[in-house]
Structures are given as C-alpha cells and as structure tokens.
C-alpha cells in the first residue's frame, strides 16, 4: 500500500517555491504563464516529484482510496526527493532555482531587513554557517508589506510544519502591515495573557493553548474572517504574531483572505 503526501503539504511547498523562484517560472516552452497557470504548473511539478499525479488526483486518492497518508516529517520526504524536484523543474521550465539547497538543511535562519526606501528583503542562512544569503523572487526589493510578509510568514510556517529548526529574526516594521482586531471574551484574554507570560507548567500550557486556539477560531467565524489554512497550515500549529489588547488581539491581515477583510476596520500592527 503506497504512502501518500498530504495535499496541503504539496500546496504549501508549491506556494513557497513560487515565492522563492518568481519570476523564474513565468515561461514554459517559451509561453508566458498567468499567475494561476504558473501556480498550477508548479504544484503539478511538485506532485510529480513525489511520485504522484496532479494535486487534484492526489486529493482524490487521499479521500477515496485505501492508501494511507504519510506521517513522516515532510522535510524527510523533501530531502529524499530533492534530486527529483531539481530535475523536474529543470525539465519543465528549463531553469533550476538556486535556493532549493535550503531544503537539505536541518536548521534555517531567516532575517528581514527594510531599506529606508521602503523595500523589504529576506535573507537566509543554513545550519548556522557563514553569512546570510539573499533570497530572490518575492523576497528581494519588495515594496508591498502585505505581499512580502505573507510570503515570509508562509515560508516560516511551512518550514516549521515540515520539521525544520527555524529562527526568524529582524521582523522589522510590522507596523507597516495592516492588522485586524479580533475581539475575545474576558476568560480567553486572561488565559492568553497567562500563556504569553508563561504562568503555567508544560501540561497546563498545552491545555490553555488549545482552549485559546478554539476561542480565537470561533471569533474568526463570528467576524466572518477566513483563515488561509492552505497557505499557513492548521491554525495553532506554529507561532503567529499577535498583540494583546484590552478588547482582544491584533492579528496581521496576511492570515486572512482579502475578500473576508472587506468592510473590516484595519489598523497598523503594533
């Protein structure tokens, strides 16, 4: 019985590759691709690299077949299929992204910098060796705080979810990013405050975190906010930046679909 890779892992890896490699994959067979067709081609190439069909066929297999889901840390699958990834992208697009090598690391350090001109850059270092390297794609000279931080935190969440040791430093000027105030009840705010200031033992900490996550998710639904789980993974699995206020928490806009933010009062993150 063949073990399958979860479709969400495939989707998140494809989105990360698109962010890291853009605009290397704008053309296929000398034909310019739209953003949606480029993502579809990248996702299918990732699926093929792990020995599966396209993303939709993979989802169908997981839902309706007797094949079991692969429970290994996803980084092991990436490292095992690393040569396939490189070769398939080279064959399909005629180009091989230089930053793929980070997937072979155990520890990855991410660092944000912001130029006085308003341009954002993301650098990385692997296994604590040498200097940080500059990413290309979305992560170099980006003037859009939302696009830059959405891609940066998507990369961070993906690496954490996949099982890498990740350090994320220099998350500068988040105040240039809009956020939405999610109102919470008094008990949840007190639990969250205690969790932030580490007032619980390890067992209590996990229990409190689960209760807080449930309350925050319920607040999302009440406000009509749609969390982008397909891009950031299951809510509560990794660190999400938030600021605690008297009424609730400020959460960066990047975690929600733009449609669900329509009509919501946005304010600078602080």
N, C-alpha and C positions, 0 to 999 in steps of 0.2 A: 504494500500500500504506500503510494507516494506521499511524502510530506510536502505541504503547500505553504507558501509565504503569504501572510495576511495581506489582502488588498490595500489596507490603509498604509502598511509599510511601503508597498510599491508606490502608492500615490505620493507619500511624503518624500521618498527618495527621489522620485521624478521631479517634484517641485524644487527640491534642494539643488539637483543637478541643473535644472533650468536657471535658477538664480545664480549659481556659481559660474555657469558656462555662457550665459547670454552675453553677446549675440552670436556665439559660435554656431548655433544651430538654427539660424534664421533661414538657411537654404538647405534643400535636399534635392540632389540631382539638378542643381542649378535653378531650382524653382523656389521663389520666396514663399515662406510659410507665414500664415497668420499666427497670432499668439495661441489660439485654441488648437490649431492643427499642429503647431510645434510641440505643445504640451502633450497632445495625444501621441505624436511620434516618439517623444522621449519616454513616455510611460510604457508604450508598447516595447520599445527597445530594452528598457529595464526588465520588463516581464520576460522577454525572450532570453535575457542574460541569465535569469534564474531557472531557465528550462521550462517556462510556462508560455501560454498563449497571451493574447492581449488582456488588458486589465478587466474588461467585461467578462471574458471567458473565465478568468481566474476567480472573479467574484461568484460566478455561476457554479464553478466546481466546489468552492467552499460551502455554498449554501445547500447544494442539492446532491452532492456525491458522498460516498463513504470514505473519501480521502481525508486524512487528518491534518489539522493545522500544525505548522512547525513552531515549536515552543522554544527553540534555541534563541539566545540573544542575536538580534538581527545583524549586529556587526560581524559575527562569525560567518553568516551567510554572505555578507558583502565581501569579506576578505577571501572566502573560499571561491567566490565567483568574480573576483576582481579582474582577472585576465579576460573573462568573457565580456564584462562591462566595457573595458577599454576597446577590445576588438570589435564588438558590435556597434559601438558608437562611431568608431573609425570607419567601418564598412558602410554604415547607414548614412552618415553625414560627411564623411571624408576628413573628419577632424577628431582629435583626441584631446579632451580637456586636461590642462596641466595640473589642476588642483585635485584630481582624483586621488592622488597619493595620500591625502589626509585620511582616507578611509582605511588605510593599512595601519594607522597609529593606534595606540592604546589610550593615550592622553592627548587632548587637543585644547589649546588655549586660544580664545577669541578676544580680540581687543578692538574697541571702537574709537575712532578719532573724528573730530569735526573741525574742518578748516574755517577760519574766520569768514570766508566767502559763503558759508552755508553748505558746503559739500561734505558728505559723510563717506567714510571709508571703513572697511572691516578687514582686519589682518588676522592671520592665524599662525600658530607655532605648534609643531607636533613633538610629543614626548619630551617637552621642556628642553629642547636642543636648539641652539643657535638663535637667530633673530626672528622676529615675526615676518611672515611673507604677506604681501598684499593680494587679496582676492581680486579677481576680475569680475566681469558680469555686472550684476546689480549692486555689487559691494564697492565699487570704485567711483568716486566723484559723484555720488547720488545726491541730488538736491531735494528729493522728496522724503521728508521724515517718515511718513506713513509707509511708503514702499520699502525704504531702507530697513526700518525696524521690523516691519512684518517679515521680510526675508531673513533678517538677522536672528530674530527670535524663533522663526520656523527652523532655521538651521540648528540653533541651540536645542530646541525641543526634540528635534529629530535625533541629534547625536546622543542626548540623554536617554531617549526612548530605546535607541539601538544598543545601548550598553557601554558607550564610551565614557571615560572620565573627562569632564568638561569644566573649564574655568572660563568665565565670561567677565571681562573687566572693561573699565572705561565706558560704561553705558552712559555716555555724557549727554547732557542737554535733552533729557526726555521731556523737558518742559516744552520743547518744540513739537512734541507729539500731542495730539488731542486725546482726551480720555472721557469716559462716561462715568457718572456717579451711580453706583448700584446700591440702592437703599437696603439695609439689613435690619432685622429686629434686634432688640437690646441684647438678648441672650447670645445671639450669634456674634455680635460686636464684641462682647466681653470674652467669649471663647477665643475669638480671633486675636484679641489683644493679648490674652494669656499665652496663646500659641506663639505669637510673634516674640514675646519677651521670655519664652522658654520657662514657663511656670509649672510645666507638667513633667512627669517622668516619661520614659520612652513609650510605655504601653498606653498611658493616658494621652500622650501626644498624638499617636496614630488614631485613637478613637475620636479625639477632638477634631483632628484634621478631616476625618470622614464626615462628621456632623456639619462642620463649617462648609465643606465642599457641597454637601447636599443642599444646605440652605442657600448658598450662592447660586447654584444651578437653578433652584426654584425661583430665585429672584430674577435670573436671566429670563426665564419663561414668562414670569409675571410682567416684565417690562417689554417683552417681545424681542429680546436680544438673541441672535442666533450665533452661538459659539462655533468657530470654524475648526471642528474636530478633525476634519480630513486633512488640515494643514498643520495643526499643532498637536495632534494626538488627543487621547482621552483627557478631559478636564481633571486636574488634580494630580496627574502623574508626575509632572515636573514643576519646577519653580515658575510662577507667573508674577511679574512685578505688579504690585498694587499698593496704594496708600490708604491708610485707615483714617477715616474722618468721623465726626460725631454722628452723621446720618448713615454711614456705610463705608464703601471702599471705592476709590478711583481706580479704574482699570483701563489701560491703553486701548484705543479704538481698534488697533490691529487685530484683536482677537475675535472681532465680530464682523459679520458680513456688512458691506456698505449699505445694502438695502434695509437691514434691520436697524441701522443707525439713523435712518431718515426720520426727522422730526424730534430726535433726542437732543437734549441740551449737552453740547460738548464744551469742555474746558481744558486748558493746558494741564498736562500731567505734572504733579508736584508732590 
